[in-house]
Amino acid sequence: MIERQEFSYPQFQEVDKPRHGCGVVGIYHPNAEILSTLYQSLISLQNRGQESSGVAILNDRGLQVLKDKGLVLQVYGWQGERLSLLETGQIAIGHNRYGTTGDPEKILQNAQPIIVESNLGQMTLSHNGNLVNSLELRRELEEKEEIFLSTSDSEVIAKLIATSEGQTWQEKIKNAAKKLNGAYSLTMIAGGNLIGVRDPLGFWPLVLGRYNEDGYMLASESGAFNFTGVEFIREVEPGEIITIGKDGLRSDFITRGKSAFCMFEFYYFSQESTIHKDFPVEQARFNMGIGLWEEHPVQADWIIPVPETARPAAEGFSYASGIPNRSLLPKNRSLFRIFIQPDQRIRELEIRLKHTPLAYELRGKRIVLIDDSIVRGTTTGRIIRLLKEKAGVKEVHMRITAPPITDPCFFGVDTATRWELAAAQYSIEEIRENIGADSLGFLSLERGLKAIAGALWEELYKKLCTACFTGKYPLKVPQERDKLVLERI
């Protein structure tokens, strides 16, 4: 196994956003150079994780792995030149990580893909999601003398699959799934095949694409196909096991049942070009902006999206209201993202360095800031102070496409514990006062659903997880104190 440990930099981060777990990808092609395509797809999935990146490839030498801390361009080089350390093969998987479990001091140890041994041979795995019973499963495996090299729940999944009963990898996965409680979208290399697995509730996306005539590709979202020439076929269904190899494509199921797809994919996590449940993300966000105007109209001079993911919603708000949409709070794009262990000083520095308000256009004006969510509210308050104190803005009106986040996520989003969530502790009016906005409006859950699915919104609602807005979880979750333990095992 090849690991480069010396190459990593500090990175800049959206410090007050729901932070998603990971992005996964897998490629099978018997007659193509797949590493360059894998590299391009990982760049496309950078939105899903910036803590570390890794690839594994099956070739004549067996399984080879290259992984390190940092962004994709840092780990593999600006043109993917470090991938030349690996020999080419027919099957490869990749992973971009942001850790929602595991020790933050052990970023490299928790980087993926993970290799494990079993009675069927070696297997390597990449995981997006989060288990709510990983601590319990880890203890059971340790009692069976399994040794762990990381502190992540992803290694728990890999070890459980490897040690489960079964004459085939599909049987092992099905038996392991009986004990897995939580969210997992997986890409694996096992038994000379590329395997994709989605948990029975389908919390996180996993899609299938055609790679030229003879190959296939799996990825966390269809946006990963945009720069690779891969043709989108369909979503991997909840509970489905996709096996791809020299014998073609095979579909098995752990079980079939209810879906609980994360609604935040539409608000923030996914790329604009991605399609989920047959609904385009960009169009959904544009419609959310229209909905914000309909539910929370306001008189203003300019509309500004913060962050960039809110741009389609700002365009929708502008379309409905007639208020001009301008990029009057541009980012300093030369900065890396602060991602590794940000502290209070770094958060303050980030706001000052990251945003440069165009004071000559903003002074004395009324501004509508469009954002996708408020978690703690700290960053939002700093931006508003920046606009008022440094740029002389007269009024700032906040409009948020997601409903108030009142409950933590246990399935792969680092939203914070409940006592840290602004909407769990304060009323909307109190949040408005705390962040210094002149008005504050959140798009309702129902209007958000209508923005995504139109007349089919009630049907879509049955297939989504909205627990962070409603507190109604599709699975039994730990008590708050247990979540803290899970995050630090």
Secondary structure, 3 states (H helix, E strand, C coil): CCCCCCCCCCCCCCCCCCEECEEEEEEECCCCCHHHHHHHHHHHCHHHCCCEEEEEEEECCEEEEEEEECCHHHHHCCCCHHHHHCCCCCEEEEEEECCCCCCCCCHHHHCCCEEECCCCCCEEEEEEEEECCHHHHHHHHHHCCCCCCCCCHHHHHHHHHHHCCCCCHHHHHHHHHCCCCEEEEEEEEECCEEEEEECCCCCCCCEEEEECCCEEEEECCHHHHCCCCCEEEEECCCCEEEEEECCEEEEEECCCCCCCEECHHHHHHCCCCCEECCEEHHHHHHHHHHHHHHHCCCCCCEEEECCHHHHHHHHHHHHHHCCCECCCCCECCCCCCCCCCCCHHHHHHHHHHHECCCHHHHCCCEEEEEECCCCCCHHHHHHHHHHHHHHCCCEEEEEECCCCCCCCCCCCEECCCHHHCHHHHCCHHHHHHHHCCCEEEECCHHHHHHHHHHHHHHHHHCCEECHHHHCCCCCCCCCHHHHHHHHCC
